[in-house]
Amino acid sequence: MKTNTNPAEGMRDIMPKEIELRTYVASKIVDVYKKFGFVQIETPCVERIQFLTSGDGGDNEKMLFKILKRGEKLDLETASGVHDLVDMGLRYDLTVPLCRFYANNRTKLPTHFKTIQIGNVWRAERPQKGRFRQFTQCDIDIIGVHSVLAETQLILATSEALQTIGFSNFTIRINDRRMLEALATHCGFDATSFEKVFITLDKLDKIGINGVQQELEKAEYPTETIQKFIQIVQVALQSTISVHEIASMLPTVSEQVVAALNQVIETISSVSNGKINIKFDLSLVRGMGYYTGQIFEIGIDGYGSSIAGGGRYNKMIAKILNEKTDIPACGFSIGFERVISILTEQNFVVPTTQQKLVILFSDDAPETLCNVLKMAAEHRQNGNSVSIELHHKKNTKKQLDDLKADGFTAFAIYQPDVALQFKPLS
């Protein structure tokens, strides 16, 4: 029986060419974030189960990879359920680990903590094209800042990072969870229904306003409530509508919330000289229930799904610490896998000024090998990447084709007492 050498279900092998692209993109993003004063941290891929099942992870918690207890802790005879058998799990995002990290290290950290995290996360997704159970997330967060200085810096830094790796035609949509709550309250929805209503509204891009109305009707909410809700959302979809105009239709929304939204929009537009397209969108929901204030998302023209998203989550850290006073926190996450997918579709080539050379030689006799290694070292000192390979004389064309496919730009065939002559691989 043939051995199955495929990766585990929902996982994948990543080839060298994609690794080169991923490394390049990650480094460019980190470089930009560091220019904005962010510092990089790393958290474990495994967290205690109580942090991963606190309710802050929303639907992600349903896709949690749980880890069995070990040794004497694993008692199958007395276990009444899965919760008695597990004590840890693989992280499903980077936000929950960050909150745990801050709670554990806050006495060693600055009052205003600006951090970068890039790392793998795991979710027990149903395997399908473009969705894997292990994937990379790329986050920046600011902890300890109450004002919209946090939101503004996150949006500017993320926008510059995307521009640096080649994205320009993107739009930032911004909203506030408190605006959504004011909308639902004004229309007459019960507070216990808010999340279900918001989940339905979040489908607007896919099912349209009529689809949203039909789902709300199917859920048997009062007709008058649904009609009021749909009317306001339809008005909000007009491209020329302002935050103040929408707020005037929602009497319970705080003027402070409205002013903060306007400040972020106007500041981003002013600082970028209009080069960053940012607009208020009342239909923006963001799926995570832990958001407490402003939320934002970035979409690329011509592509359906967003490539970055985030928002303010002021209650998560205090919840971990069992403290009553909120600890302000705000984050923005670039959809790293989505970015890589788009760049791959566009046949993006990693820019480099470095020559990638290969020296072919016919035998590995000690004297020959020593000479070839010395020659390779000399060319590396000049800033080149140099590989040495045994020459396949019977199939030189295929060997050169393979080297070209691997990104090598020129080759030379070693001959004793003859200077190397590099020829382009074309």
N, C-alpha and C positions, 0 to 999 in steps of 0.2 A: 504494500500500500504506500502510495507516494506521500511524503511528508508535506503538510501544508506550511509553506514558509511565508504566507501573507501575514501582514501585521494583524494584531488582535482586532476584532470587529470594531469599526468606528475610529480606528487609529490609522496612521499612514507613515510611510517612509518619505523623507524629504531629500531630494537629489542635490548634488553640489551646486548646480546653477541657481536653484531657488535659495539655497542657503546663502550664497553670495548676495543675492538680492535682499534677503531678509536681514542679513548683517548690515548691509549698506543702509537700508531704510531705518533700522533701529538706531544706528549710530548718528544719522542725520537728525532724527527726532530728538534724541538725547542731547545732542550738541545745542540745538535750539533751546530746549528747556533749561539747560544749564545757564545759557545767556540771560534767562529771565530769573535766575536766582534759585532754581530748584535743585535739590540734591537727591542722589539716587540711594534707595534702600533695597533690601531683599528680605522677603519673608518666607517661611517654610511652605512647602507645597501641602503639608499635612497640618490640620488644625484640630483642636479638641472639638468633639461633636456638639457640645452645647453652643459654641459660637456659630456653627454652621447650620443649626436648626433653631435659631432664635426667632425666626419669623421675618427677619430683615431681608432675607434673600429672595422672598417671593417664590415664584414658580421654580427658580433655580434649585431650591431645596428639595424639590421632588426629583431632581436629576442628580442627587448627591451620590457619589461613590463612597460608601461607608467602609470602614476598616474594622475587622473583628478584633476583639480583645485578644491578648496573648497570654500563654501560660496559665497560671492559676486563676487569672481574672476571667478566663473564658469558661463559664460554668453552664454547660448545655442542660443539665438536669434541672436547675432551678430557674432558668430563664423563662419568663412569661411572654416575651416578645423580642423583636429585633433590638429595641432600645436597651435591653439587658446584655446584648451580645457585642455591641460596638462601643468604642470610646473615642474614635477619631474618624476623620474623613479627608478626602482630597478637596482642596479649595476649589470652589466653582467660580470665584471672581477674585479680584485683588482688593476690593473695598473692605470686606469683612476682615481679612487679615491685617489691613492697614489700621483699622480701628483697634483691633486687639494689640497690634504693635505699639500704637500710640498710648493706649491704656497702660501697657507694661513699661514703657520707656519715657513717659512724659516729663519726669523730673530731670532727665538728661537732655531734653529737646528744647529748642527755642520756643518762646511764647507763640510766635507765628511760624508754623512749620510748613515748608513748601517742599513737596517730595515727588519723586519719579519712581514708578515701578514698571518693569517689563518682565513678564514671566508667563509660564504655561499655567492654564487652569483646566479643570476636567469637569465635564457634565455628561451624564448618561443619556445623551441625545439619541433619538432614533436615527441610525446612520442613513444618510442620503447625500446626494451630490452637493458639495460645498459646505456640508456640516460634519464636523468631526468631534469626537469625544475628548480630544486633547487639542487645545489651540492656544495661541498667544494673545494676551491682552497688554495694552500699553496705556498706563494711567499717569495723570498728574493730579495732585490734590493739595489743597491749602487748608490747614487746620488752625483754628484760633482767631480767624478774622471774621467779624460780624458784618462788616460793610460790603458793598458791592465791589470793593477793590478786589476781592477774591474772584468773583465772577468775571470781572473785566480782564484780569491778568490771565485767567485760564483760557478765555476765548481768544485773546490776542496771541498767547503762546501757541495754542493749538493751531490757529490759523496760519501763523508763520511756519510752524513745523510742516503743515500740509503743503504750503507754497514751496518750501525748500525742497520737497521730494517731487515737485512737479505738478501739483494740483492748483488750479487757479479759478476755474468756473464752479465755485461752490456757494451755497447759501446757508447761513446760520439762522435757524428758527429758534425763537425764545419764548417762553411762557413762564407761568408761576403756578405751582400747585394750589396756592391760595386763591388764585383767579378761578381755577377749575372748581374748587370747593364753593366759592361764591356763586358761580354759575349754577351748580347743582342745587345749592340751597335756594337760590332765587326761583328756580323752576319748580321746586316743590319735592325734589327727591329726598328720601330719608337718608340720614348720614350713613346708615348701615349698607346702603345701596351704592354709595359713591364709587367704590373701586370697580364694581361691575359695570357701572355706567361709563367710567373712564376707560375701561378695557374695550368697551364697544366703540367709544369715540376714537380710540387709538387705531381702529381699523378703517378710519375714514378714507385714507389713501387707497385702500384695496377694494372697499365695497361701496364707496361713495355715500353721499348724504342720504340717499334713499335706502341704502343698505343699513345704515346706522339706525334710521327710523324704524325699519322693519324689525331689527333685532330688539330694539327697545319695546316695540309693540308685542313681540313674541314673549318678552319677559313680563308682560302684563302690568307695566307701569301705567298710571293714570293718563288718559288721552290728553288732557289739558296740559299736564306736566311735560309730556313728550313734545307736543306742538310748540310749547314755549321754548323748550330746549333747542329744537331743530331750527326755529326762527332765528334765535340769537347766533347759533353756530353758522347759519347761512350768511348772516350779516358779517360775521367775523372773518369769513373766507374771502371777502373783498380785499384785493391787494392794497387798496388805498386807505383802508380803515386804520385808525390810530388806537393806541392803548387807551387814551382818554375817552375816545368814543365808545369803546367796548365797556370801559369801566362805568360810564354813565348809565349803562343798561343793567349794571349789577350793583345795586345800592348797598350791599353788605361788604363789598371789597374795600380794604383799607387804602386810604390815600397814600400811605407810606409804601405799600406794595406797588401801586401804580407809578409813583415817583421813582422808585428803585428800578423798575423795568425801563422806564424812559431814560433814566440816567445811563444805564448800560448800553442801550441802543444808540443813544446820541454820542456817548463817549467813544464807542467802537468805530462809529462812522467818522467821527472827527479825527481821531488819532490815525486812522488808516487812510484819511483823505478820500473816503468813499470807495476805497478799493476792496473793502470787505463788505459783502452784501449780508446785512443782518435785518431780520424783520420779526415783528411780533406775530405769533400764531396761536390763537386760543385753542386750536384743536390738538396742539402738541401735548402729549400725555407723559411719555416715558413710562415703561412698565413697572419699574421698581417702586414698591410702596413706601420705601424709606425716605423718599424725597420730601422735604419740608418747605421748600421755597422755590427759587428760580430753577428752571430746567431748560436745557438747550440741546440742539441736535444739528449736525452738519450733513447736508446732502450734496451730491455731485451731479451736475447737469448731465442728463443722459443715462443715469443709473438709478434704479428704483429705490434701493435701501440706503439708509444713512451710513456714513463712514466714521462718525464720531458722535458721542452723546454724553451727557452728564447733568449735574445739578447739585443743589445744596441738600445736605443731610445732617441736620443739626442735633439729632437725637441719638444716633447710633452709638457714639463713644460713651455718652453718659449712661446709656442702657447697660453697656458692658461693665462700667464701673459702679453701677447701682447708685448713681448720683441723680439728684433731682434737677440740678442746673444743667441746661444744654451746653454742649461744647461745640461751637460753630465749625462746620466742615463743608467743603465744597470740592467737587472733582470733575474731571473731564477725561473721557477714555476714547482713544483712537481705535477704531475697528481694524486692528493690525492685519488680520487675515483678509478682510475685505480690501484693504489698500493693496496688499500683495497680489490679490486676485486681479484687481483692475490694472495694476502695472504690468502684470504678466500678459493680460489680454492686449495691452497696448504695445507689447514687445519692447518694453523698457530695457535699455542697456545700462548697466552700472558704469558710470563714467570713471575713467582712470587715466592717468598720465604715465602709468607704469607699463613698460614693455613686458610681455609674458613670453619668455623664450624657452626653447627646448633644445638640448644638445643630444643628438643621436650618436651612439658609438657601437662598434660591432662586437667587441669582446670585453670581458671584465677581468682581464689579466691585471695583476697588481699594478704594473707600471701605467697601463692605459687608464685604469680607474683613477689612479692618483692624479694623472694629468687632467682628466676630464673634471674631476672634483675641484681642482685648483682653478681651472678656467671658469667653471660655474660660479665659484666664490668671487672671482674678479668682477664678473658681470653683475652679481648681486650687490657688490659694493657701489656700483654705479646707479643703484636704485631700481634694478630690474628684478622681476620674478623669474627664476631659472630652474627648470627641471632637467634631469638627465634620464635618458631612456635607452634601453638596448634597441638597436636598429633591426626592424623586421624586414630584411632585404627582400624576402619573397613576396611581401605584401606591403610595400612602402606606401602606396596610394591610400590604402585603408588606414594605415597608421597615421598618416598626415591628416586625413579627414577626421579621424577621431580626436587628434590633438586640436584641430581647429574648432571642433564642436565643444571641446573643453575650455575654449577661450584663449588658446595660445596664438600669438600673433606672428611669430617667426621661428624658423628652425635652422640648425646648422648640423652638418655631419662631420664628426671628428675624424681627422686624419693626422697621423703622427708628423710632427715637424711642419705642419701647415697651419697658418692662421685661420681661425674660425671665420667662415663667411655665412652670415645669417641671411636667409631668404624669407620673404613674407609668405605666410600661409594663406593662400587665396584660392 
